[in-house]
Amino acid sequence: MHKNLRWKILAIVVTTGVAVWAFMPPSEKIKLGLDLKGGVHLVYKVETDEAIKVETETTAEQFNEALKGAGVTVASVRPTGLTEFLVEGVPPANDQQFRQTADQQVSLSFDRDSGPSGGSYVFRMKPNIERNRRTEAVTQAIQTIDRRVNELGVSEPTIAPYGTTGNQIVVQLPGVSDVARAKSLIRSTSQLEIKLVEAGPVSDQQTLLQPYNGQVPPDMEVVPGVSGVAGDTTRLFYLVRRVSAITGRDLRNARPTIDELNLPAVSFTLNSEGVSKFSRVTGENVGRQLAIILDGLVQSAPVIESRISQPEARITGSFTTQEVTDLSLILRSGALPASLTLEEQREVGPSLGADSVRAGVTASLVGLLLVTLFMLVYYKLAGINAFVSIGLNLIILLGFMAYLGAVMTLPGIAGFILTIGMGVDSNVLIFERIREELATNKGARQAVNAGFNRVFITIVDTHVSSLIAAAFLFQFGTGPIRGFATTLFFGLIANVFTAVFVSRTLFEVILSRRPAGSAQQLSI
């Protein structure tokens, strides 16, 4: 046996061994998609109007604070629509200072026009800013859901834009059994806010607002709360500053813990900016209450006893252990920029997925068997060559997918079966070309060399064209299409190796055991 032939055989054995090692055992190494493993398919609509509304309200509040800092007193700053807010009562003497402050604070995002009366101005969000905020809301929602789902331990989830409206998200969670909990964690906004308490707690709003003539001051808001005592459901009300001292954006981490009474609580750590703001607020307001608000409900309102410059704080309340675990997860992943509306839900049972796997394996084996029988009948013993080549093709394909962590889906199984067809097509091209060379009375070795050399360019050309198509399918397709494109792509790469290299090596091994002679020494 020639030395270069031994190296070829060694290369085939090593490649096959590495591929087998990569996907064995298949139950652990091959990742299955939603349609094969079972799970849930969800389509959500991101309520981007809420994100725009929050942007408008936040800008109005921050602008009002900036005016106070600049010494400009106005009658009111209030939102009047989804994308606009109205400023009334600007003193003529302070009009120039007002315009300068507006240019510094809101001119990048809002256009300024004269209001309906003297001394008033209307600020409208710029159209390009509105479009960007809607897009950012969807992108942020995808990123937030992705972080939450990953912490749930879901293997190979799919979270991606969906549809043509631009505000839909598809969430596919393979292997999830507790669908209700997964949906709850995905949809929870869980916005953490820490605000200064101006009055309260009291049991009714009328008493709370009595010092303010029954009206909520423009820079304040009423927030309901609970007593914080286990089993006590008494509703209390707090009057708090509208602008938050700390929000969930200032969090660096959150984890479950227990309080002094051994009850479940959530401990959170602030980032450097959050620590700076927290230290300033607590230092300037010693003796006052600080409300910890979660999703619009005051969980606790401790009294500030001294400046707090430590990065760690805690949320206590009437929580269960599971609620604390879920809340920590949600706070770690960040708050959603807007609420989600469930528009579609489909569940795939594990048994149905197992049936699909069995059907796919059966179809692959039957297809391989029928192809082998045809090749043996039509090409005689050379059909064994084709069987080995196609079999190695499938093994290498599985190795590729397992090593790179690609997910096998039901359309992927279709691509798997298509790989068998591509392997047959390549071998037919090779065998027919060898037959043509044998018909010219060439020797077996010459016919094999000429056949492979002449068909090589054709095989590479067709496979490169198909690889480009598979790459575009993967780039622009979704879900099932990407699953099909994945196996098609790896199958094409494996097929070039097996059809050109493995098949030729097998012919050379057979011919190396025979003396040089006539064409009849090769049965094809």
ABEGO torsion letter per residue (X at the ends): XBAAAAAAAAAAAAAAAAAAAAAOBAAAABBBBAAAAEEBBBBBBBBAAAAAAAAAAAAAAAAAAAAAAAGBBBABBBBABAABBBBBGBBAAAAAAAAAAAAAAAAAABBBBBBABBGBBBBBBBAAAAAAAAAAAAAAAAAAAAAAAAAAGBBGBBBBBBEAAGABBBBBBBGBABAAAAAAAAABAGBBBBBBBABOBBABAAAAAAAAGGBBBAABBBBBBBAGBBGBABBBBBBBBABBABBAAABABBBBBBBAAGBBBBBBBBBAAAAAAAAAAAAAABGBBBBBBBGGBBABBBBBABBBABABBBBBEBBBAAAAAAAAAAAAAEBBABBBBBABBBBBBAAAAAAAAAAAAAAAAAAAAAAAAAAAAAAEAAAAAAAAAAAAAAAAAAAAAAAAGBBBBAAAAAAAAAAAAAAAAAAAAAAAAAAAAAAAGBBAAAAAAAAAAAAAAAAAAAAAAAAAAAAAAAAABBEAAAAAAAAAAAAAAAAAAAAAAAAAAAAAAAAAABBBBBAAABBX
